[in-house]
Amino acid sequence: MMVQNSSTFKAFRIEEIDGNYQGSIKEMEFSTLNNNEVLVKVHYSSLNYKDALSASGNKGVTRNYPHTPGIDAVGTIVKSNSDLFTIGEKAIVTSYDLGMNTDGGFAEYIQVPSEWVVKLPEKMTMQEAMIYGTAGLTAGMSVLRLTELMKPEDGKIVVSGATGGVGALSVSILSKLGYSVVAITGKETERDYLINLGAEEVLLRSEVENFVKKPLLKPLFAGAIDTVGGIILENIIKSIDSMGVVTCCGNVASPELDLTVFPFILRGVTLIGIDSQNYPMKYRKIVWNKLAQEWKPKQLDYTCNEIKLEDVTLKIELMLKGKLKGRTVLNLTE
């Protein structure tokens, strides 16, 4: 099978020029495929906040430039030096080092270790895989761990950062599974959006931030999926009922926690960390297959916005200004 029609392919490259970081579409040459690597023709990628940071020269995300962002990608394997995959298989690649210090999905091709690759489930389209992306995988991991210990009849599940990628998908999935979901958001104008996703109640972030400062609070929730950290996570943990479960996966509010041990030793609360970047492959496969079938929200494409490679710069600018809503999916097939 022919890998490509020419010796080059298009990629959205970030270059450092006189201390400024600029993105443009460049022609890239193919590299030699190493042992246990695969070459994937990318059909879709998606825009994440980490991609916007990489495109802005954030050295905490990407150390060296020029660089191709894109922490998510899905496509077809066109060359394989691995026993795990064969030519023609459809593949998802998310997280690990993709798009950070390894050239990512904002390109017509990616070259990655086969250990990073998950086969696209039969009942999932490539576009759906990128509507999910790392955000969907993280939401799925959070739901998986929560539902191992909590049932719908146990009580209300609160989700913080509910209009974000992880939060919105968590609300949708939990609602589909029959859980009573309380959504926390800082955007009062998004109440109807969250109700349409499946939330039964909506709390404003300011309400939760201003809970009384005590080591333990009145039990309000049976469990929680937290995506923001900081005082929101603190007050959620303090408000969890006996034997409740909280998952945490983000620190956009703060990485700091000011807590006593009382929620854990007096109520038996369990706090579970979610690491989507290096999550074990056996669990990734479980989550992706559930996302393809029984967990797939009816509203999955509710806020999907599809763009082309030429549109990436504008969308990154909007994302950094907090003006981008929903999931932005990059179509590389046209």
Secondary structure, 3 states (H helix, E strand, C coil): CCCCCCCEEEEEEEEEECCEEEEEEEEEECCCCCCCEEEEEEEEEEECHHHHHHHCCCCCCCCCCCECCCCEEEEEEEEECCCCCCCCCEEEEECCCECCCECCCCECEEEEEHHHEEECCCCCCHHHHHHHHHHHHHHHHHHHHHHHHCCHHHCCEEECCCCCHHHHHHHHHHHHCCCCEEEEECCHHHHHHHHHHCCCEEEEHHHHHCCCCCCCCCCCEEEEEECCEHHHHHHHHHCEEEEEEEEECCCCCECCCCCCCHHHHHCCCEEEECCCCCCCHHHHHHHHHHHHCCCCCCCCCCCEEEECHHHHHHHHHHHHCCCCCCEEEEECCC
